[in-house]
């Protein structure tokens, strides 16, 4: 079993949770995707692993229920 972290898959799953709530336009989702990815990349440059960077970025955005 491959347990390697896949940031694209995780971001897509996070965005799917938001999309399922029905409160966001496609443009909103695209913008959130870009911001989350930018945040992950910036955190990686600071030395965090991709998984750590995703978790921190996701935490900064807040839970999908609170967005």
SETOR-454635 format. One line per 5 residues: number of its first residue (from 1); for each residue x, y, z of N, C-alpha, C, CB. Coordinates in steps of 0.2 Angstrom, whole numbers, plus 5000, padded with zeros to 4 digits. Each point is the difference from the previous one (the first is absolute). Glycine has a CB too. Layout:
// SETOR-454635
NUM = X,Y,Z,X,Y,Z,X,Y,Z,X,Y,Z | ...
//
This chain:
// SETOR-454635
1 = 5004,4994,5000,4996,5006,5000,5004,5006,5000,4991,4994,5006 | 5008,5011,4989,5004,5006,5000,4997,5005,5005,5003,4998,4988 | 5001,5004,5017,4997,5005,5004,5003,5007,4999,4998,4991,5009 | 5005,5010,4986,5004,5007,4998,4994,5005,5000,5010,4994,4994 | 4992,5012,5009,4995,5005,5000,4999,5003,4994,5003,5002,5011
6 = 4991,5000,4987,4999,5003,4993,4996,5006,5001,4999,4989,4995 | 5005,5017,5005,4997,5006,5002,4994,5002,4995,5011,5004,5004 | 4989,4994,4990,4995,5002,4995,4994,4996,5002,5008,5002,4991 | 4992,4992,5011,4994,4996,5002,4997,5003,5006,5006,4989,4995 | 4998,5013,5010,4998,5003,5006,4997,5007,4999,5009,4994,5006
11 = 4993,5010,4990,4997,5006,4998,4994,4999,4996,5011,5005,5000 | 4989,4990,4996,4993,4999,4996,4995,4997,5005,5007,4998,4990 | 4995,4998,5015,4995,4998,5005,4997,5005,5004,5006,4989,5000 | 4999,5016,5002,4998,5006,5004,4995,5004,4996,5011,5000,5006 | 4991,5001,4988,4995,5005,4996,4994,4996,4998,5010,5005,4995
16 = 4990,4989,5005,4994,4996,4998,4995,5001,5006,5006,4992,4993 | 4997,5008,5013,4995,5001,5006,4997,5007,5000,5008,4992,5007 | 4996,5013,4991,4997,5007,4999,4995,5000,4995,5011,5005,5004 | 4990,4992,4990,4996,5000,4995,4993,4996,5001,5010,5000,4993 | 4991,4995,5011,4994,4996,5002,4995,5004,5004,5007,4990,5000
21 = 4996,5015,5004,4995,5004,5004,4996,5005,4996,5008,5000,5009 | 4994,5001,4984,4996,5004,4996,5000,5008,5001,4993,4990,4999 | 5012,5012,5005,5000,5007,5001,5005,5004,4996,4996,4998,5011 | 5008,4998,4984,5005,5003,4997,4999,5000,4992,5008,4997,5010 | 4994,5008,4987,5000,4999,4992,5006,4997,4998,4994,5011,4999
26 = 5007,4987,4995,5006,4997,4997,5006,5005,5001,4993,4993,4992 | 5005,5013,5007,5006,5005,5000,5002,5001,5008,4995,5006,4990 | 5001,4993,5014,5002,5000,5008,5004,4994,5001,4989,5006,5003 | 5009,4988,4994,5004,4994,5001,5007,5001,4997,4989,4993,5001 | 5011,5010,4993,5007,5001,4997,5004,5004,5004,4995,4998,4989
31 = 5002,5007,5014,5004,5005,5004,5003,4997,5006,4993,5009,4995 | 5002,4987,5008,5002,4997,5006,5006,4995,4999,4988,5001,5005 | 5011,4995,4989,5006,4996,4998,5006,5003,4999,4991,4993,4995 | 5009,5013,5002,5006,5003,4999,5003,5003,5006,4996,5003,4989 | 5000,4999,5016,5003,5003,5006,5003,4994,5004,4991,5010,5000
36 = 5005,4985,5000,5003,4994,5004,5006,4997,4998,4988,4997,5003 | 5013,5003,4990,5006,4997,4997,5005,5005,5001,4994,4994,4991 | 5005,5013,5008,5005,5005,5002,5003,4999,5007,4995,5008,4991 | 5000,4991,5014,5002,4999,5007,5004,4994,5001,4990,5006,5003 | 5008,4989,4994,5004,4993,5000,5007,5001,4998,4990,4994,4999
41 = 5011,5009,4995,5006,5001,4997,5005,5005,5004,4995,4998,4989 | 5002,5007,5014,5004,5005,5004,5002,4996,5006,4993,5010,4996 | 5003,4986,5007,5002,4997,5006,5005,4994,4999,4989,5002,5005 | 5011,4995,4989,5005,4996,4998,5007,5003,4999,4991,4993,4994 | 5009,5013,5004,5006,5004,4999,5003,5002,5007,4996,5004,4989
46 = 5000,4996,5016,5002,5001,5007,5003,4993,5003,4992,5010,5001 | 5007,4985,4995,5003,4994,5003,4995,4994,5002,5010,5007,5003 | 4984,4995,4997,4995,4995,5002,4999,4995,4994,4994,5008,5007 | 5005,4985,4995,4998,4995,4995,4994,5002,4997,5006,4991,5006 | 4992,5006,4988,4994,5002,4996,4994,4998,5005,5006,4998,4989
51 = 4994,4997,5014,4994,4998,5004,5000,5005,5006,5001,4988,4997 | 5004,5014,5006,5000,5005,5006,4997,5006,4997,5010,4995,5006 | 4993,5007,4988,4998,5007,4997,4992,5000,4999,5012,5001,4995 | 4986,4993,5002,4993,5000,4999,4996,5001,5006,5002,4992,4990 | 5000,5004,5015,4996,5000,5006,5000,5007,5004,5003,4988,5001
56 = 5002,5015,4998,5001,5007,5003,4995,5005,4996,5012,4998,5004 | 4989,5002,4990,4996,5004,4995,4993,4999,5001,5009,5000,4992 | 4989,4993,5008,4993,4999,5001,4997,5002,5007,5002,4990,4993 | 5002,5010,5012,4998,5002,5007,5000,5008,5000,5006,4990,5005 | 4998,5013,4991,4999,5008,5000,4994,5002,4996,5012,5000,5000
61 = 4986,4996,4995,4993,5001,4997,4994,4999,5004,5006,4997,4990 | 4995,4998,5015,4995,4998,5004,4996,4994,4998,4999,5012,5003 | 4997,4986,5001,4996,4994,4998,4995,5001,4994,5001,4995,5012 | 4998,5000,4984,4995,5001,4994,4993,5003,5003,5007,4991,4993 | 4992,5007,5013,4993,5002,5003,5000,5007,5002,4998,4989,5004
66 = 5008,5014,4997,5000,5007,5002,5002,5005,4994,5004,4996,5011 | 4997,5001,4983,5002,5005,4995,4993,5002,4996,5011,4994,4999
//
